Each structure stands twice: as C-alpha cells, then as structure tokens.
C-alpha cells in the first residue's frame, strides 16, 4: 500500500486508481480548454479576414460601378454584422 520514496526513504501512500483517473480527467479538461482557446483565436482571425475580404470586394465593385455586386457584398457585410 505504501511505497518508499527513493530520495528520502520516507514511505508515502501510493495514489489510488481513483485519484489517477481524476488526474487524467483534469489533464484532459485542461487540454480541452487550451484547444478551445486556440480554436476561438483562429475563428476570430478567420472572421476578421473574411470581413476584410468582403470589404475589399465591395470597394472593387464600387470602383467598377457594378451595383449588383456592390449590393451583394454590402448585404453580406450587413448580415455578418448582425451575427
């Protein structure tokens, strides 16, 4: 039930399987939180890049006096801002 600590020769109780399982759960939860934060950062950057691209396309359509394309991109920007 006890194992010796090689450094100090003091016997310490071994972790039970329950505690090991709980440690694994906590470790997985921490990894999931880190992955979630990374995914949120990526999604935020993709969102910003998407808005920049639509804005650029809108400006290009305005320069070409293409009202159909302009309306399409402006409605896309409007829809995104409502999300």
PDB file as gemmi writes it, atoms N, CA and C in Angstrom:
CRYST1    1.000    1.000    1.000  90.00  90.00  90.00 P 1                      
ATOM      1  N   UNK A   1       0.818  -1.193   0.000  1.00  0.00           N  
ATOM      2  CA  UNK A   1       0.000   0.000   0.000  1.00  0.00           C  
ATOM      3  C   UNK A   1       0.865   1.261   0.000  1.00  0.00           C  
ATOM      4  N   UNK A   2       2.022   1.161   0.629  1.00  0.00           N  
ATOM      5  CA  UNK A   2       2.938   2.291   0.659  1.00  0.00           C  
ATOM      6  C   UNK A   2       4.155   1.987  -0.205  1.00  0.00           C  
ATOM      7  N   UNK A   3       4.720   3.032  -0.756  1.00  0.00           N  
ATOM      8  CA  UNK A   3       5.959   2.824  -1.496  1.00  0.00           C  
ATOM      9  C   UNK A   3       7.011   3.781  -0.954  1.00  0.00           C  
ATOM     10  N   UNK A   4       8.221   3.365  -1.018  1.00  0.00           N  
ATOM     11  CA  UNK A   4       9.295   4.190  -0.481  1.00  0.00           C  
ATOM     12  C   UNK A   4       9.703   5.228  -1.511  1.00  0.00           C  
ATOM     13  N   UNK A   5       9.906   6.404  -1.010  1.00  0.00           N  
ATOM     14  CA  UNK A   5      10.434   7.476  -1.827  1.00  0.00           C  
ATOM     15  C   UNK A   5      11.950   7.314  -1.816  1.00  0.00           C  
ATOM     16  N   UNK A   6      12.546   7.116  -2.968  1.00  0.00           N  
ATOM     17  CA  UNK A   6      13.972   6.813  -3.058  1.00  0.00           C  
ATOM     18  C   UNK A   6      14.848   7.961  -2.573  1.00  0.00           C  
ATOM     19  N   UNK A   7      14.352   9.178  -2.664  1.00  0.00           N  
ATOM     20  CA  UNK A   7      15.167  10.315  -2.266  1.00  0.00           C  
ATOM     21  C   UNK A   7      15.277  10.434  -0.748  1.00  0.00           C  
ATOM     22  N   UNK A   8      14.190  10.200  -0.040  1.00  0.00           N  
ATOM     23  CA  UNK A   8      14.219  10.450   1.399  1.00  0.00           C  
ATOM     24  C   UNK A   8      13.963   9.211   2.244  1.00  0.00           C  
ATOM     25  N   UNK A   9      13.691   8.086   1.603  1.00  0.00           N  
ATOM     26  CA  UNK A   9      13.365   6.842   2.307  1.00  0.00           C  
ATOM     27  C   UNK A   9      12.142   6.975   3.211  1.00  0.00           C  
ATOM     28  N   UNK A  10      11.304   7.936   2.948  1.00  0.00           N  
ATOM     29  CA  UNK A  10      10.055   8.093   3.695  1.00  0.00           C  
ATOM     30  C   UNK A  10       8.966   7.411   2.890  1.00  0.00           C  
ATOM     31  N   UNK A  11       8.186   6.610   3.581  1.00  0.00           N  
ATOM     32  CA  UNK A  11       7.111   5.912   2.883  1.00  0.00           C  
ATOM     33  C   UNK A  11       5.959   6.878   2.637  1.00  0.00           C  
ATOM     34  N   UNK A  12       5.492   6.887   1.409  1.00  0.00           N  
ATOM     35  CA  UNK A  12       4.358   7.730   1.031  1.00  0.00           C  
ATOM     36  C   UNK A  12       3.283   6.830   0.454  1.00  0.00           C  
ATOM     37  N   UNK A  13       2.026   7.166   0.725  1.00  0.00           N  
ATOM     38  CA  UNK A  13       0.961   6.328   0.167  1.00  0.00           C  
ATOM     39  C   UNK A  13       0.928   6.446  -1.354  1.00  0.00           C  
ATOM     40  N   UNK A  14       0.667   5.334  -2.025  1.00  0.00           N  
ATOM     41  CA  UNK A  14       0.511   5.355  -3.476  1.00  0.00           C  
ATOM     42  C   UNK A  14      -0.828   5.984  -3.813  1.00  0.00           C  
ATOM     43  N   UNK A  15      -0.891   6.600  -4.964  1.00  0.00           N  
ATOM     44  CA  UNK A  15      -2.168   7.146  -5.410  1.00  0.00           C  
ATOM     45  C   UNK A  15      -3.077   5.996  -5.794  1.00  0.00           C  
ATOM     46  N   UNK A  16      -4.310   6.125  -5.382  1.00  0.00           N  
ATOM     47  CA  UNK A  16      -5.253   5.077  -5.758  1.00  0.00           C  
ATOM     48  C   UNK A  16      -5.638   5.256  -7.223  1.00  0.00           C  
ATOM     49  N   UNK A  17      -6.264   4.247  -7.782  1.00  0.00           N  
ATOM     50  CA  UNK A  17      -6.697   4.322  -9.179  1.00  0.00           C  
ATOM     51  C   UNK A  17      -7.679   5.465  -9.372  1.00  0.00           C  
ATOM     52  N   UNK A  18      -8.504   5.705  -8.350  1.00  0.00           N  
ATOM     53  CA  UNK A  18      -9.494   6.784  -8.443  1.00  0.00           C  
ATOM     54  C   UNK A  18      -8.794   8.123  -8.613  1.00  0.00           C  
ATOM     55  N   UNK A  19      -7.757   8.355  -7.806  1.00  0.00           N  
ATOM     56  CA  UNK A  19      -7.042   9.618  -7.912  1.00  0.00           C  
ATOM     57  C   UNK A  19      -6.336   9.743  -9.257  1.00  0.00           C  
ATOM     58  N   UNK A  20      -5.752   8.659  -9.741  1.00  0.00           N  
ATOM     59  CA  UNK A  20      -5.104   8.693 -11.056  1.00  0.00           C  
ATOM     60  C   UNK A  20      -6.116   9.037 -12.140  1.00  0.00           C  
ATOM     61  N   UNK A  21      -7.295   8.433 -12.027  1.00  0.00           N  
ATOM     62  CA  UNK A  21      -8.349   8.690 -13.009  1.00  0.00           C  
ATOM     63  C   UNK A  21      -8.771  10.159 -12.952  1.00  0.00           C  
ATOM     64  N   UNK A  22      -8.901  10.701 -11.747  1.00  0.00           N  
ATOM     65  CA  UNK A  22      -9.271  12.111 -11.595  1.00  0.00           C  
ATOM     66  C   UNK A  22      -8.185  13.017 -12.177  1.00  0.00           C  
ATOM     67  N   UNK A  23      -6.919  12.669 -11.944  1.00  0.00           N  
ATOM     68  CA  UNK A  23      -5.817  13.453 -12.506  1.00  0.00           C  
ATOM     69  C   UNK A  23      -5.877  13.454 -14.029  1.00  0.00           C  
ATOM     70  N   UNK A  24      -6.180  12.303 -14.617  1.00  0.00           N  
ATOM     71  CA  UNK A  24      -6.288  12.212 -16.075  1.00  0.00           C  
ATOM     72  C   UNK A  24      -7.445  13.060 -16.579  1.00  0.00           C  
ATOM     73  N   UNK A  25      -8.557  13.061 -15.844  1.00  0.00           N  
ATOM     74  CA  UNK A  25      -9.710  13.871 -16.248  1.00  0.00           C  
ATOM     75  C   UNK A  25      -9.356  15.355 -16.223  1.00  0.00           C  
ATOM     76  N   UNK A  26      -8.669  15.771 -15.158  1.00  0.00           N  
ATOM     77  CA  UNK A  26      -8.279  17.177 -15.039  1.00  0.00           C  
ATOM     78  C   UNK A  26      -7.322  17.550 -16.166  1.00  0.00           C  
ATOM     79  N   UNK A  27      -6.377  16.674 -16.457  1.00  0.00           N  
ATOM     80  CA  UNK A  27      -5.419  16.929 -17.526  1.00  0.00           C  
ATOM     81  C   UNK A  27      -6.127  17.054 -18.873  1.00  0.00           C  
ATOM     82  N   UNK A  28      -7.087  16.171 -19.142  1.00  0.00           N  
ATOM     83  CA  UNK A  28      -7.839  16.234 -20.398  1.00  0.00           C  
ATOM     84  C   UNK A  28      -8.655  17.514 -20.464  1.00  0.00           C  
ATOM     85  N   UNK A  29      -9.257  17.912 -19.327  1.00  0.00           N  
ATOM     86  CA  UNK A  29     -10.053  19.136 -19.282  1.00  0.00           C  
ATOM     87  C   UNK A  29      -9.177  20.342 -19.591  1.00  0.00           C  
ATOM     88  N   UNK A  30      -7.981  20.384 -19.002  1.00  0.00           N  
ATOM     89  CA  UNK A  30      -7.059  21.487 -19.261  1.00  0.00           C  
ATOM     90  C   UNK A  30      -6.665  21.532 -20.734  1.00  0.00           C  
ATOM     91  N   UNK A  31      -6.398  20.371 -21.327  1.00  0.00           N  
ATOM     92  CA  UNK A  31      -6.050  20.323 -22.751  1.00  0.00           C  
ATOM     93  C   UNK A  31      -7.219  20.809 -23.597  1.00  0.00           C  
ATOM     94  N   UNK A  32      -8.441  20.420 -23.215  1.00  0.00           N  
ATOM     95  CA  UNK A  32      -9.621  20.854 -23.964  1.00  0.00           C  
ATOM     96  C   UNK A  32      -9.798  22.362 -23.874  1.00  0.00           C  
ATOM     97  N   UNK A  33      -9.524  22.938 -22.699  1.00  0.00           N  
ATOM     98  CA  UNK A  33      -9.638  24.393 -22.551  1.00  0.00           C  
ATOM     99  C   UNK A  33      -8.629  25.100 -23.443  1.00  0.00           C  
ATOM    100  N   UNK A  34      -7.415  24.565 -23.485  1.00  0.00           N  
ATOM    101  CA  UNK A  34      -6.373  25.157 -24.329  1.00  0.00           C  
ATOM    102  C   UNK A  34      -6.762  25.055 -25.797  1.00  0.00           C  
ATOM    103  N   UNK A  35      -7.263  23.894 -26.208  1.00  0.00           N  
ATOM    104  CA  UNK A  35      -7.696  23.719 -27.599  1.00  0.00           C  
ATOM    105  C   UNK A  35      -8.852  24.645 -27.934  1.00  0.00           C  
ATOM    106  N   UNK A  36      -9.776  24.830 -26.987  1.00  0.00           N  
ATOM    107  CA  UNK A  36     -10.909  25.724 -27.211  1.00  0.00           C  
ATOM    108  C   UNK A  36     -10.431  27.159 -27.395  1.00  0.00           C  
ATOM    109  N   UNK A  37      -9.500  27.599 -26.567  1.00  0.00           N  
ATOM    110  CA  UNK A  37      -8.962  28.955 -26.705  1.00  0.00           C  
ATOM    111  C   UNK A  37      -8.259  29.139 -28.048  1.00  0.00           C  
ATOM    112  N   UNK A  38      -7.499  28.140 -28.462  1.00  0.00           N  
ATOM    113  CA  UNK A  38      -6.826  28.213 -29.761  1.00  0.00           C  
ATOM    114  C   UNK A  38      -7.841  28.265 -30.895  1.00  0.00           C  
ATOM    115  N   UNK A  39      -8.895  27.469 -30.794  1.00  0.00           N  
ATOM    116  CA  UNK A  39      -9.941  27.461 -31.820  1.00  0.00           C  
ATOM    117  C   UNK A  39     -10.649  28.808 -31.874  1.00  0.00           C  
ATOM    118  N   UNK A  40     -10.888  29.418 -30.707  1.00  0.00           N  
ATOM    119  CA  UNK A  40     -11.532  30.729 -30.673  1.00  0.00           C  
ATOM    120  C   UNK A  40     -10.654  31.792 -31.323  1.00  0.00           C  
ATOM    121  N   UNK A  41      -9.343  31.729 -31.074  1.00  0.00           N  
ATOM    122  CA  UNK A  41      -8.422  32.685 -31.692  1.00  0.00           C  
ATOM    123  C   UNK A  41      -8.429  32.529 -33.209  1.00  0.00           C  
ATOM    124  N   UNK A  42      -8.394  31.287 -33.675  1.00  0.00           N  
ATOM    125  CA  UNK A  42      -8.400  31.024 -35.119  1.00  0.00           C  
ATOM    126  C   UNK A  42      -9.707  31.504 -35.737  1.00  0.00           C  
ATOM    127  N   UNK A  43     -10.828  31.204 -35.078  1.00  0.00           N  
ATOM    128  CA  UNK A  43     -12.135  31.623 -35.595  1.00  0.00           C  
ATOM    129  C   UNK A  43     -12.228  33.141 -35.658  1.00  0.00           C  
ATOM    130  N   UNK A  44     -11.706  33.804 -34.645  1.00  0.00           N  
ATOM    131  CA  UNK A  44     -11.721  35.264 -34.627  1.00  0.00           C  
ATOM    132  C   UNK A  44     -10.907  35.827 -35.788  1.00  0.00           C  
ATOM    133  N   UNK A  45      -9.745  35.240 -36.038  1.00  0.00           N  
ATOM    134  CA  UNK A  45      -8.902  35.708 -37.139  1.00  0.00           C  
ATOM    135  C   UNK A  45      -9.566  35.444 -38.491  1.00  0.00           C  
ATOM    136  N   UNK A  46     -10.181  34.290 -38.645  1.00  0.00           N  
ATOM    137  CA  UNK A  46     -10.881  33.963 -39.891  1.00  0.00           C  
ATOM    138  C   UNK A  46     -12.025  34.942 -40.115  1.00  0.00           C  
ATOM    139  N   UNK A  47     -12.747  35.265 -39.048  1.00  0.00           N  
ATOM    140  CA  UNK A  47     -13.856  36.220 -39.122  1.00  0.00           C  
ATOM    141  C   UNK A  47     -13.339  37.580 -39.600  1.00  0.00           C  
ATOM    142  N   UNK A  48     -12.245  38.047 -38.982  1.00  0.00           N  
ATOM    143  CA  UNK A  48     -11.668  39.340 -39.370  1.00  0.00           C  
ATOM    144  C   UNK A  48     -11.192  39.308 -40.819  1.00  0.00           C  
ATOM    145  N   UNK A  49     -10.525  38.224 -41.203  1.00  0.00           N  
ATOM    146  CA  UNK A  49     -10.041  38.100 -42.583  1.00  0.00           C  
ATOM    147  C   UNK A  49     -11.198  38.077 -43.571  1.00  0.00           C  
ATOM    148  N   UNK A  50     -12.288  37.403 -43.196  1.00  0.00           N  
ATOM    149  CA  UNK A  50     -13.469  37.337 -44.057  1.00  0.00           C  
ATOM    150  C   UNK A  50     -14.080  38.708 -44.273  1.00  0.00           C  
ATOM    151  N   UNK A  51     -14.188  39.479 -43.194  1.00  0.00           N  
ATOM    152  CA  UNK A  51     -14.743  40.832 -43.305  1.00  0.00           C  
ATOM    153  C   UNK A  51     -13.841  41.698 -44.183  1.00  0.00           C  
ATOM    154  N   UNK A  52     -12.531  41.582 -43.991  1.00  0.00           N  
ATOM    155  CA  UNK A  52     -11.593  42.362 -44.816  1.00  0.00           C  
ATOM    156  C   UNK A  52     -11.750  42.012 -46.292  1.00  0.00           C  
ATOM    157  N   UNK A  53     -11.894  40.722 -46.582  1.00  0.00           N  
ATOM    158  CA  UNK A  53     -12.022  40.283 -47.975  1.00  0.00           C  
ATOM    159  C   UNK A  53     -13.327  40.794 -48.589  1.00  0.00           C  
ATOM    160  N   UNK A  54     -14.416  40.691 -47.845  1.00  0.00           N  
ATOM    161  CA  UNK A  54     -15.702  41.182 -48.371  1.00  0.00           C  
ATOM    162  C   UNK A  54     -15.646  42.695 -48.562  1.00  0.00           C  
ATOM    163  N   UNK A  55     -15.024  43.400 -47.627  1.00  0.00           N  
ATOM    164  CA  UNK A  55     -14.881  44.849 -47.761  1.00  0.00           C  
ATOM    165  C   UNK A  55     -14.087  45.193 -49.018  1.00  0.00           C  
ATOM    166  N   UNK A  56     -12.994  44.468 -49.236  1.00  0.00           N  
ATOM    167  CA  UNK A  56     -12.163  44.695 -50.426  1.00  0.00           C  
ATOM    168  C   UNK A  56     -12.975  44.452 -51.706  1.00  0.00           C  
ATOM    169  N   UNK A  57     -13.748  43.363 -51.729  1.00  0.00           N  
ATOM    170  CA  UNK A  57     -14.579  43.067 -52.899  1.00  0.00           C  
ATOM    171  C   UNK A  57     -15.646  44.138 -53.108  1.00  0.00           C  
ATOM    172  N   UNK A  58     -16.189  44.658 -52.008  1.00  0.00           N  
ATOM    173  CA  UNK A  58     -17.195  45.725 -52.104  1.00  0.00           C  
ATOM    174  C   UNK A  58     -16.579  46.974 -52.720  1.00  0.00           C  
ATOM    175  N   UNK A  59     -15.397  47.344 -52.257  1.00  0.00           N  
ATOM    176  CA  UNK A  59     -14.715  48.526 -52.801  1.00  0.00           C  
ATOM    177  C   UNK A  59     -14.410  48.325 -54.282  1.00  0.00           C  
ATOM    178  N   UNK A  60     -13.941  47.139 -54.645  1.00  0.00           N  
ATOM    179  CA  UNK A  60     -13.668  46.853 -56.060  1.00  0.00           C  
ATOM    180  C   UNK A  60     -14.940  46.967 -56.900  1.00  0.00           C  
ATOM    181  N   UNK A  61     -16.051  46.456 -56.382  1.00  0.00           N  
ATOM    182  CA  UNK A  61     -17.326  46.529 -57.113  1.00  0.00           C  
ATOM    183  C   UNK A  61     -17.782  47.975 -57.253  1.00  0.00           C  
ATOM    184  N   UNK A  62     -17.563  48.776 -56.206  1.00  0.00           N  
ATOM    185  CA  UNK A  62     -17.929  50.196 -56.281  1.00  0.00           C  
ATOM    186  C   UNK A  62     -17.091  50.920 -57.340  1.00  0.00           C  
ATOM    187  N   UNK A  63     -15.812  50.580 -57.406  1.00  0.00           N  
ATOM    188  CA  UNK A  63     -14.928  51.205 -58.400  1.00  0.00           C  
ATOM    189  C   UNK A  63     -15.360  50.857 -59.820  1.00  0.00           C  
ATOM    190  N   UNK A  64     -15.916  49.650 -59.995  1.00  0.00           N  
ATOM    191  CA  UNK A  64     -16.363  49.205 -61.318  1.00  0.00           C  
ATOM    192  C   UNK A  64     -17.791  49.656 -61.620  1.00  0.00           C  
ATOM    193  N   UNK A  65     -18.434  50.331 -60.669  1.00  0.00           N  
ATOM    194  CA  UNK A  65     -19.840  50.742 -60.793  1.00  0.00           C  
ATOM    195  C   UNK A  65     -20.761  49.555 -61.038  1.00  0.00           C  
ATOM    196  N   UNK A  66     -20.464  48.430 -60.427  1.00  0.00           N  
ATOM    197  CA  UNK A  66     -21.281  47.225 -60.559  1.00  0.00           C  
ATOM    198  C   UNK A  66     -22.246  47.171 -59.375  1.00  0.00           C  
ATOM    199  N   UNK A  67     -23.452  47.670 -59.597  1.00  0.00           N  
ATOM    200  CA  UNK A  67     -24.404  47.791 -58.488  1.00  0.00           C  
ATOM    201  C   UNK A  67     -24.849  46.432 -57.949  1.00  0.00           C  
ATOM    202  N   UNK A  68     -24.965  45.431 -58.826  1.00  0.00           N  
ATOM    203  CA  UNK A  68     -25.383  44.097 -58.370  1.00  0.00           C  
ATOM    204  C   UNK A  68     -24.362  43.513 -57.394  1.00  0.00           C  
ATOM    205  N   UNK A  69     -23.088  43.540 -57.795  1.00  0.00           N  
ATOM    206  CA  UNK A  69     -22.020  43.015 -56.935  1.00  0.00           C  
ATOM    207  C   UNK A  69     -21.921  43.829 -55.646  1.00  0.00           C  
ATOM    208  N   UNK A  70     -22.026  45.150 -55.761  1.00  0.00           N  
ATOM    209  CA  UNK A  70     -21.951  46.014 -54.581  1.00  0.00           C  
ATOM    210  C   UNK A  70     -23.049  45.667 -53.592  1.00  0.00           C  
ATOM    211  N   UNK A  71     -24.282  45.540 -54.088  1.00  0.00           N  
ATOM    212  CA  UNK A  71     -25.410  45.186 -53.211  1.00  0.00           C  
ATOM    213  C   UNK A  71     -25.189  43.826 -52.550  1.00  0.00           C  
ATOM    214  N   UNK A  72     -24.660  42.890 -53.322  1.00  0.00           N  
ATOM    215  CA  UNK A  72     -24.416  41.548 -52.791  1.00  0.00           C  
ATOM    216  C   UNK A  72     -23.411  41.597 -51.636  1.00  0.00           C  
ATOM    217  N   UNK A  73     -22.317  42.314 -51.826  1.00  0.00           N  
ATOM    218  CA  UNK A  73     -21.285  42.374 -50.789  1.00  0.00           C  
ATOM    219  C   UNK A  73     -21.739  43.198 -49.583  1.00  0.00           C  
ATOM    220  N   UNK A  74     -22.460  44.275 -49.838  1.00  0.00           N  
ATOM    221  CA  UNK A  74     -22.959  45.089 -48.723  1.00  0.00           C  
ATOM    222  C   UNK A  74     -23.958  44.294 -47.893  1.00  0.00           C  
ATOM    223  N   UNK A  75     -24.812  43.518 -48.545  1.00  0.00           N  
ATOM    224  CA  UNK A  75     -25.753  42.694 -47.775  1.00  0.00           C  
ATOM    225  C   UNK A  75     -25.005  41.614 -46.991  1.00  0.00           C  
ATOM    226  N   UNK A  76     -23.900  41.110 -47.544  1.00  0.00           N  
ATOM    227  CA  UNK A  76     -23.075  40.144 -46.808  1.00  0.00           C  
ATOM    228  C   UNK A  76     -22.476  40.783 -45.563  1.00  0.00           C  
ATOM    229  N   UNK A  77     -21.945  41.994 -45.726  1.00  0.00           N  
ATOM    230  CA  UNK A  77     -21.386  42.701 -44.571  1.00  0.00           C  
ATOM    231  C   UNK A  77     -22.460  42.999 -43.536  1.00  0.00           C  
ATOM    232  N   UNK A  78     -23.638  43.375 -44.016  1.00  0.00           N  
ATOM    233  CA  UNK A  78     -24.746  43.652 -43.101  1.00  0.00           C  
ATOM    234  C   UNK A  78     -25.138  42.402 -42.332  1.00  0.00           C  
ATOM    235  N   UNK A  79     -25.200  41.283 -43.038  1.00  0.00           N  
ATOM    236  CA  UNK A  79     -25.554  40.017 -42.394  1.00  0.00           C  
ATOM    237  C   UNK A  79     -24.506  39.624 -41.349  1.00  0.00           C  
ATOM    238  N   UNK A  80     -23.246  39.786 -41.683  1.00  0.00           N  
ATOM    239  CA  UNK A  80     -22.170  39.442 -40.747  1.00  0.00           C  
ATOM    240  C   UNK A  80     -22.235  40.319 -39.502  1.00  0.00           C  
ATOM    241  N   UNK A  81     -22.527  41.596 -39.670  1.00  0.00           N  
ATOM    242  CA  UNK A  81     -22.571  42.492 -38.507  1.00  0.00           C  
ATOM    243  C   UNK A  81     -23.744  42.177 -37.588  1.00  0.00           C  
ATOM    244  N   UNK A  82     -24.764  41.480 -38.109  1.00  0.00           N  
ATOM    245  CA  UNK A  82     -25.915  41.101 -37.278  1.00  0.00           C  
ATOM    246  C   UNK A  82     -25.696  39.798 -36.530  1.00  0.00           C  
ATOM    247  N   UNK A  83     -24.615  39.111 -36.820  1.00  0.00           N  
ATOM    248  CA  UNK A  83     -24.344  37.821 -36.166  1.00  0.00           C  
ATOM    249  C   UNK A  83     -23.869  38.048 -34.751  1.00  0.00           C  
TER     250      UNK A  83                                                      
END                                                                             
